[in-house]
Amino acid sequence: MTPSHLRGFGGGLWAVLGVLAWTCTSVEGATSFPNCTLGKNVGTSAAASELVGACGDLFMVKRQVRGRVVITGETSFDVHRFEVTSGANLIWWGATSLDAVGSGAQVSATTVTAESTGGDVMSVSLSDGQSLPNLLALWDADAKEHVAYVWLRSPSSATPSFQAQPTMMENCKKLAGNLRVRWTVGSTDNKVHIGLEGNLRVLRYIAFGPAAPGSTDRLMGGSDVAIGGIGTGGVPWLNDFKITNYEECDHSLPAESLTGVCDDKAW
């Protein structure tokens, strides 16, 4: 999304179905990101000692899980800015691959039974006889499924280890009872990455589009806008729209002259 009045922008939407204790830890109240090697790619034959000091973000599968996993020793790791919604009995889980995650095993006695809002560091030690797995996952013991994972050793170039994730942003601010915004100012790509997150009921939606400087009304006019929500049956959806004015899209016009709120595929 790059409207004419804004450059250097990357964005995303997350729509959440369900009841959450909707909290948000600001950057002032959270621990800083650790000094570690993000993006270190190691193969499946790497010894545990080679992983120490490396870090990667949890890939979110369910339950709004976020956190940066830092390997602190051959049998221990920390999770910085750890965040997860309440209502589940979660355990740390190891597997050889994502396809075989169901055949994995619990690797630590440390469990997650309460909500974490992103301001804390969780320190985890492996149980006796356990070693750092290729794939470290957070496992829902009740549903018998993984809700997040990070590769510690890479089986192929298609699944690199210790990667950063776009859902892991530095700052967070609660905008309303069911709406919050996250953002990171990129130090290497000169972009501001923004994510809008909403706790929605079925058939509700959220939208994000940058406002033109000086606007006091019809703030998103002239913008490319991302609109996402929860459809029938709890299925999420996401569309990209171009807003030339706040009217229904006039499809009677030629494609190059469309006006209104028009799906980008029409352009």
ABEGO torsion letter per residue (X at the ends): XBBAABBGBBBBBBBBBEBBBBBBBBAAABBBBBBBBBGBBBBAABBAAAABGBBBBBBBABGGBBEBBBBABAABBBBBGBBBBBGBBBBBBBBABAAAAAABBBABABBBABBBAGABBBBBBBBBGBBBBABBBBBBAAAGBBABBBBABBABAABBBGBBBAABBABBBBABAABBBBBBBBAAAGBBBBBBBBBBBBGBBBBBBBBBBGBABGAABGBBBBBBBBBBGGBBBBBBBBBABBBBBBAABBAAABBEBBBAAAX
